Amino acid sequence: MRPRMFTQIGRDALHALGRELAAWKPTTERALFGVEAMISVVLSVALAHLLHLPYTWWAAISGFAVMQTRFSASAQRALHRVLGTILGALLGAVIGPLIGDRPWLFVPVLGLIGGFCVYRGNGSSASYAWVLGGITWVMVTFEAHTLLTFRPTASFAMLRVAEVCVGVFACLVVSGAFHCGIRWCERHRPASKVVAAATANANALPPTFETLRHARMVLGVQAGIAVAILAALTYTFDLPGFAQALVTTIAVMILPPSSVIVRSQKPVADKMVQRVIGCLIAGAVGVALLPLMHGQIVPCLLALAAGIWAGCHVQTGKEGASYIGRQFTIAFIMVFVQDHAWSADPHPAMLRLAGILTGIAILTCVMLIASRLSFLPASEEATP
């Protein structure tokens, strides 16, 4: 992989986004998905505020991330997110206090956790559970280096589980209500071709777990190295946004089986570039809008709802900019949903977005070095 590849991928992604915006034609299914996501996020925020949870935006992102176009898919994703989060929180609460004050052990262990979960997540039918388990495990373990003892670490882990459960609950309530309403409507008209096509794609058989072994190992090693570097830098310099950098590093390394099996770094590069584009656009739009909201609930909710709907519309498009739309939505939620109350202060949002860009930068360096090292044996063998 060469730096010029990122330039070409960036151009292709922007062209895809331009085509998607030029062909702005909301169908019933796409509009409904956007509305479901909007209501789910707003309900997640309301419940998190009601329960006085410290990180409201985690609940909001959970309410969006679990939402799928079909209720059965949302329910499965919800189960994986909750199970992965609970298991990761338990492991982090137990292991974290034991190694938190030993950086020589702490940093490589975090790398091993991240790499192992990426390895297991690629090609697994429970991929999302591995992703959330790995993210939560690393996050809780990392927090232990400042919390030090079991009780505060376990408290942090429990809050993380609670925030995820609140978002998942909101998503399932909204998705279930819309599912029942759609089923009632379908009794009076034929089923949508779009829904039928989505169901057909969902039933397609992926490559087996074992056939992806080599590619999964490569992705896992790269993710583990990137996570270890991020942990070391944050441990040493107390850099902000570690959680977002961690999520970014692991999330972009999880690929569909059809992409993993080609054994190319381009699918990961595609996700990295589209994630950056989506986050930068959301950051620019969000920061421009925040001062106009003056921290008032109604304007903030309206702006948040509009951003979520627009991002979901792009996500469900067919022009190749789907991941840009998803990352735009997540970043837009990060900008508008603050920890405790609605605010016009862009500083917390900028720190979160900086964490995402940091994760991308570290992972890019790791991939570039890995690609050059992988070419050395071939070059040497070709030399007469």
N, C-alpha and C positions, 0 to 999 in steps of 0.2 A: 504494500500500500504506500502510495506516495502522496505528498501534500497536494499536488495538483488534482488528485482524485476528489479531495474535499471541495475544491473550487468547482469542479464539474458537477458534483452532487448538489452543491448549493444552488447552482444555476438551474439545474433540473427541478429542484424542490420549489424554487421561486416561480418557475414557469408553471409547475403543476398547481401551485396556489393561485396564480393568476388565472389559469383556465377554470379552476373551481369557482372563483369569484365571478368570472365572466359568465359562467353557466349557472348562475344562482337561481335554481328552480326547486324550491322546497316541495317535496311530496308529502303526502299524509303521514307516511311512516317516519320520515326524517323529522318532520315538525313535531310529531308526538314524542319521539325520542328526546328532542331538545326540551320539550315541556316537562317530561318526566325528570330529566336531569336537573332542571331548574328547581322544581318543587322539592326534589330529594335533597339538594344542597341547602336550600332555605330551611327545610325542616331539620336537617342535621345541625345547622347553626343555632336554630331556636332551642333545640333540645340540649345542646352543649352549653348554651348560656343558662338555661334553666337549671342544669346540674352543676354549674360553676366549674366546668372543666377548664384546665389551664391553657390547653392548646386547641382552641376551637377550629382552627384551619385543618387540623388532622382529621377531625370528624367530618368537616365539609368535603375534604378530598376523598375520604372513604365513601361518602354518600354519592359522589360522582363516579369514582373509579369502579365501583361494583356494578353500576348500572349498565345493562346490556339491552339490546333490542327485543329480546325474548325473556319472559319471566323465568323460565327454567334455567337459562344461562345466567341470569342475575343471581338466582338462588344458589347455583353451584359455585359461582364466583364468591358469593357472600360466605358460604361454608368454608371455602379454601382460605379466604382472607382471615376469618375469625380463628380457625384452627391453626393456621400458620402463625398468626400474631400471638396467640396464647402459648404455643409451644416455644416460640422464640423468646417471649417474655420470661417464661419459666427458666429456660436455659441461661439467659442473660443474667437474671437475678441470682442464680446459683454460682455461675462461673465468674461474673464480673468482679464481685468483691474479693475473690481469691487472687486475681491477677492484676487488678486495677492499679496497684502501686508498683508494679514490676514492668516498666516499659519494654525491657528486652524480651519479655514473654508476651506482654499485652498486645503489642503491635503485630507480631507474626500470627498470633492466634486469631485476631480480627481478620487478617488476610486469609487464613485458612477457612474461617467460617464463610466469608464472602465467596471465595472461590468454590468451596464445596457446594454451597447452595445454588450457585450459577450452574455448576456441572450437573447437579441433580435436577434443576429446573428445566433445562433444555432437553426436550424430548419426553418429558414426563407428563402423564395425564393429570397430575396434580401440580403442574408448573407454578400456578399462582400461589399455592400454599408454600412451596419452597421459596419463592421470591419474598413473600411477606414474612415467612419464618426467618429467613436470612437477614432481611433488613431490620426486623425487630430485635433479633438476637444481637446483631452488631451494635445497634443503637443503645440497647440497655447495657450491654457489656461496656461500651464506651463511656456511658454516663457514670459507671461505677468508678472511673478513675478520679472523679471529683467527689462523688458521694461516699466512696470508700467502704462503707459497711452495708450489711445485708438489708436492714430495715428501710433506709431511704431509697436504696436501689430497687427493692421490691415495690415500694410505693410508686416510684416512677414507672415501673413496668405495669403495675395495675392501672395507672392512669392512661397509659398507652393503649392497653386492652379496652378500657372503657370508652376512649375516644373512637376507636375503630368500631366497637360494637354499636355505638350511637349512630354513626354514619351508615353502617350496614343495616341497622334496624329501619332507619328512615328510608333507605333505598328499597328495602323489601316491601315496606308498607305502600310506598308510591307505586312501585312496579307491579305489586299484586293488585292494587286498585285499578290501575290501567289495564292490566291483563284481563281482569273480570269484565271491565267495560268493553274491551275489544272483542272478547269472546261473545258477549251479548250482541254486539253489532254484527259479528260474522254470521250469526244465525239468520240475519236478514239480507246478507249480500255475500258473494263469493270471496274466498280467501285471497289475500293480496299475492301477486306474483313475486313481489319483493320478499315477503315473508317466506314463501315457498322456496325461493332461491337460497335464502339464508339458511333454512333448515337443511336443504340438500348439501350445502357446503359444510355445515356443521357435522353431517354424517359421513363425510369423506374420511377414509382411513389414512392416518399419518404413517410415516416410516416408523419402524420399530425402535424401541429405546436403544437396543444394542447396536443397530446400524449407525448410530450417531456418535459412538463412543469417542473416536479421535477428535472430531470437531468440538464435542462437549468439553473434552479435556483442555483443548486450546483456549476456548472461551473462559473456562473456569480459572485457568492459570493467569490469564490476563486480568480478569476481574479481581482475583486474589491479590495480585501485585498492586493494582491500582488502589484497592481498599487499604492495604497495608501502608502505602505511601500517604494516602489521605489521613489515616489515623496517626501516623508519625508526625506529619506536619501540624495537624490540629493539636496533638498532644504537646508538641514543643512550643508552638507559637500561638496557641489558643485562637485559631482561625474560626470565624463565624460560619454558620451554614453547613456544618458537617452533616446534618441529617439529610439535607437536600443533595449534597454531593454524593453521599452514600447511596441514596435512592437512585440517583441518576446513573451511577457506576454500575449498579446491579441491573437496573431496569433495561438499559440499552443493550445489555449482553444477553438478554433472553429473547430468543428468536423462534419463529414457527419452524416446525421440522423441515419444511420444504426449503427454508433458507439455511438451516444448520447443515444440511446434508451436502450443500455445494462447496463447503469448506472454503469460503471466501470471507474476507473482512468487509466487503462492500455492504452487506446488509446491516452490519453494526454501524458502519460509517453513515449509512442512510439515516438510521434512527438518531445518531448523534447530531447530524446536521439539522434534521427536521426538529429535533428537540430544541436546539439553540434558536432556530428561526421562530418557532412558536413562542418560546419564552421571551425573546427580545421584543416581538410584536406585542405580546401581552403586557410586558413591563412598560413599554413606551405608551401604549394606550391607557393602561391602568394609572400610571403616575400622572399622566396628563389630566385624567378625569378626577383623581382623588381630591385636589384642591377645590374643585367645583362642587363636591358633595358636602363639604364642611362638616363631615362626621355625622350627618343626619341619617337616620335609619332608612327612611323611605327612598331618598335618592340613591343611597348606597345599594339597597336591595334591587332597585330598578336597573342600575348599571350592572350589578352582578348578574342579574337574570339575563340581560341582553347579551353580555359577554359569553355566558354559558351557552345560550341558545345558538349564537353565531359559531362558537367553537364546535358544538355538536353537529351543526349543519355541515361544516367542512369535514369533520371526522367521518361522517357517513357518506361522503361524496365518493365518486369513482374516478377522479382525475389524478390520483397519486399523492394527494396532500393530506391524507387521513391522519397521519401521526402528527402533522403540524397542528391540525385542529384539536387533537386530544391534548397536546402539550400546551397549546394556547389556553385551553380551558383550565387546566391544572394551574398554570402560572397566574391566570386571571383570578382564580380563587385565592391563591397565595397573596395577591396584591390587596384584594378587598376584604378578605376575612382576617381580622386581626385576632390576637390571642384572647382578649377579654371584652372588647367593645368595638363599635364602629369608630374609625379614626381616619383623619385626612393625612396622617403622617406616613410618608412613603418609605421611611428608613427601614422598618422591619421587613417590608416586602423586598427592598433592594438587597438586604443581607441574604434573604432566602434565594433570590435569583442569582446572586453572586455565588452562592454555594453550588447551584446547578452548573454554572459556567466553570467553576473550579473543578468539579467532577469530570466534566467533558474534557477540560484541558489536560488533566492528569491522565485520563484514559487514552486520549489521543497520543500523548507522548509514549505511553506504554505500548500501544499498538504499532506506532511507527518504529520503535526500537525492535519490537518483536518481529515485524515484517522484514526489517533489514537483516536481523540475525538469522531468520529462516532462509534467506537467500544466499548466505555465505557458503554453505556446503555445496550448493549447486554451482556457484561461481567457481569454486576451487576445483570441482570435478571437471568443469568445462575448460580449464586452463591446460594447454598442452605442456 
